[in-house]
C-alpha cells in the first residue's frame, strides 16, 4: 500500500462543484488501495477577501491577529472537502495546522516549519481515514496560529510527505505539469515529463510559478519526489511532470527551460564600505525577518566604497 500526499490549490477547490470533483479524484486514489493525505488551500479569492476585511478594519494591526484571520480560509476548505468525501462514502477527517502538529517559529505571516509530530495522523490513516489538512498554517511553541506566507500550502504538502515518509507528493494545479517556459506567453512551449529537483529549484528561484521555491527546497533537502498534475484533467492518466533525483534521469539536457519573474523588487544600498562582512550585516537582518533574497549584485569598488544591490519579492518590499 502506497502513501500519497496530494495538494490542491485555490482554483482546484474554488467552488462546491470543484470540491466535489476533487473528492471524486481522491476517492479513486483511495479505492486503488492507497493511503491518501490531502492538503488544500483556501478557495480561490478567499484569502484576498480576508485581506480586504483586515484592511477595512485595521491595516496596521498586529501580525498575530492577522494570521488568526488568514488561517480561516483553509479551515473552511478542509471542512467542505471532508463533507464531500463523506457524501461519497469515503471516510475523511479534517486537520487544522495545529491539529496536525505542524510546529513553526513565531515569525507571523512568514513562519517556517520546525517540525511535525505525525503520530495522530498515522493512527487515523491506519483506521482507514483520508486526512484533509489545512495548508499554509501551523502553530508556534506558545500555541499561536502562524501562517507560512507565499507558497505555504505547497510547503505544507511536501513537509507532510517527508514527515509521513510518503511515496510521492502530488501537486495539483491548473496546469498539467512543467513546461520549458510559460505556455501562456510562448504558445509552442514544450511539456517536460521528468526533471531533476535541482533543475526545478533553479527554475523556481528564477520565477517559474508552477512550484513555490520553499516547497522545492524542502523536497530537494529530503529527496521527496514531486509530481505536478492538473486537477482539471478528467481521470488520473493525464500528462504530468515528475520532479525527482537527478540520478534518476538518464538523458543529459543542457538547457531545461526559461523562467521569468515580474514580481521582483530591486533595492540598492549606496556607499557601502568594500570590506569583508558588510554584505553579511545587510542580509542577516533581512534573513531574520524570514524574507528571501533572490539576486545579489555588488558593483566594482571606487575609493573603498561600493553599491550593494539585491532583489526580493515585491510583497516584501515594504
N, C-alpha and C positions, 0 to 999 in steps of 0.2 A: 504494500500500500504506500503510495507516494503522498507527500505533504506539499501542497501547493499554496502559496500566498498570492492572492490577486489584489490589485489595486484599481479602483475605478475613480476617474476624475469627475469634476463637476458637470461637464456636458454629458457624461455617461449616465449620470443619475439626476439629470436636470428636470425631470418631471415624473409623476407617478407612472406614466406609461413606460418611460425609460427604466425606472426602477424595477418594474415587472419583467422587462426584458433581461436585465442584469440577473434577477432572481432565477429566471429560467436557465441562463447560462451557468450560473453557479451550481444549480441542481444537476445539470448534465455532468459537470465535473465530479460532483459528489456521487452520482449514480455509477460513474466509472470505477468507483472504489477508492477514490482519493479522499484524504482529509483536506479540508479547504478552510483557509483563513482569508477573510475579505477585509480590505482596508478601503474606506471611502472618504471622499472629500465632501464638502458642503455642496448642496445643489447649486447649479450654475447661477451666478448672480447673487446668491445669498450672502456671501462674505462682503460684497460691495454694499449690500443693503444694510448690513450690520455696521459697516464703517460709516455710512451716511447717518445712521442713528447716533453713533458716537459723536460725530462732528456736529450734529444738531444739538447735542446735549452738553458736551464739554470736550472740545477737541484737544485741550491741553491736560486732560486728566491723566491719572497715573497709569502706567503700562500694565500694572497688575489687574486693575479693573477692566481695562480694555481686553486683556486676554480672557477674562471671565466671559465677556460678551462674545468675542470672536469664536470661542470654542463651541458655542451652542449650535453653529451651523452643521458641523459634523455629527453632533449628537442627534439632531433631527433625522439625518440620513440613515444612521445606524438603526434607529428605531423603525423607520419606514421599510428599509430593506429586510430587516428581521421579520416584520409582519408579512411582507410579500413572500418570503421564503416559507413561513408557516402556512400561508394560504395555499401553497402547492405541496403541502405535506413534506417539507424539508425542515427538520428541527434546527433552529438557529438561536444563538444567544448573542446579544449586543454587549459591547465593551467600550466604555469611555477610555481615554488615555490613562486616567487614574485607576480604573478597574483592571486595566491590562498591566498595571505596574510598570508603566513606561516612565522611568526616572530621568530627570533632566537637571541642568543647572538652573539658576534663578535669573537668567537673562531674559526677562519677559519680551515677547514678540520675536526673539531670535534665539530661543533656548536650544541647547544641544543635548542630545541623548547621552546619558552617562551609564545607563544600564537598564535591563529589562528582567523582571522576575516572571518567568513564563510558567511556573508550576500550576497555577489555577487554570490557565488556558489549556495546558496539556491534559488536565483532568477532564475538562469539558470536551476536548477532542476525542478522548478515549470513550466518552459517553455517546459519541456519535453526533455531536452538535457541529454545525457550521458556525464559525466565530466571525462576527461582524464588528470590526474595530474602527473607532474614530481615528482618522489620520490627523496630522497637523498639531497634535496636542500631547501633553504629558503632565507630570506633576513634580515639583521640586521637593527637597528634603523636608520642607516645612508644610507640605501639603497644599501649596498654592498651585492653581492651574497655570500652566505655561503653554505658549504656542511656539511652533518651531520655525515660523517665518516661511519665506518663499520655498516652494517645493517640499513643504513639510509632510504632506501625505505620501509622496514618493519615498521620502526618507523613512517614515514610519514603516512602510511596507517592507523595505529592504532590511531595516533593523529587526523587525519581527521575523523575517525569513532567516536571518542569521541566528537569532536567539532560539528559534524553534528548530533549527537545522533543516530547513525546508529543502526540497529537491530543486525548486525553481521559484523565482519571483516574477510574476506576470504583471506587467503594467499596461492596463487598457486605457486607450486614449481615443481621440477622434481620427487618428491616422493609423495605417496598417504597418507600421514599422519605421525604420530609419532610412532616409534617402541621402543621396550624395550631396544634395542641398535642398533648400525649401522648395517643394514642388509647387507651392502657391506663387513663387517668384520665377522659378525656372520650370517650364512645362515638361521638359524632357529629362528631368532628374530621374536617376535610376534607383530602384529599390535595393537595399543591402540586406540579404537574408541572414548573414552572420558576420559579426565583427568582434574585435577584442575589447575588453574592458578598458585597457589603456587608451585605445583609439577613441572610444566613446567618452572617456574622461577628457581628452583633449578637445573633442568637438563640443562637449557641453561647456567647457571653460571658455570657448570662443564664441558662444552664443546659440548653439543648437538647443532648441526648446523642447525636443521630444522627451528628454530625461533631464531632471534637475541635477546640477553638479554635486550637491551634497549626497544625494542618493547613489550616484555613480561612485563617488569617493568611498562610501560605505561598502558598496559591492566589491570594489577593487581591493579594499583593505582586507576583507574577509572572504574574497573569492566566491561571491554568490552570483550565479548565472541570472541574468535578467532577460525576459522575453517581452518585446514590445508588440502589442496587438491592437486592433481596432474593436471597440465594443459595438460598432455599428455593422460589422460583418455578420451575416447570418451563419449559424453553425460555428464549429470550432476548428475548421481546417483552412481558414483563410491565410493570407500572407502574414508574415511576422518577421521580426528581426531578433535573433538570439545574440545577446551580448555576453561573451564568456571569456575564458582564459585564452591568451594569445597562442599558447602551445596547442590548443585545440583547433587552430585554424591553419590549414596546410598551405594555402596559397598566399604568397607574399604580394602585398599591394603597396605600391609606393605612395599613392595619394588615395585616401579613402573617401574624403568628402570635403566640402567647403561650407563653413559656417559664418554667420554674421550676426551682429547684435546691435539693435537700435536703442537699447536701454542702458547704455553706459554713460556715466558722468565722469568727466576728467577734472582732476584737481592738481594744481601746481603750487608748490611751496618754493618761493624765490629766495635767493641769497642764503642757501644752506651751506654751512661750513663743509668743505670737501674733506672729510676725515672719517676713519672707521667708527662705526657705532651710531652715526647720526640717523641713518635710514632705519635702524632698529628702534630708535627712540620714537620716530614718527609713526612707524607701523605698529609698534606694540600697543599704543593707546587705541588704535583702530581695531586691532585684534581683540583687545579686552572687551570691546563693545560688540563682539561677535559679528563684525562687519567684514565681509570677504573682499579682499583686494584682488583685482584681476591683473592688469598690466602695470609694469613699473618701468619708468624711463628716467635716467639720470643724465643730464647734459654734461658736456665737457667742462672741466673746471676753468674758471677765469679768476685769477688773483686769489686763489684759495676758496672761492665760493662757486656754487653750482645751483641749478634749479632741479628740483625733485618732483617728478610728475607721476601720478598713478590714477587708476580708474576704479570706480566702484559702481554698483548698481544704482540707477537714478533714484530709486526709492530710499537709498541710504545717504543720499547727498546732503540732506539737512542735518 
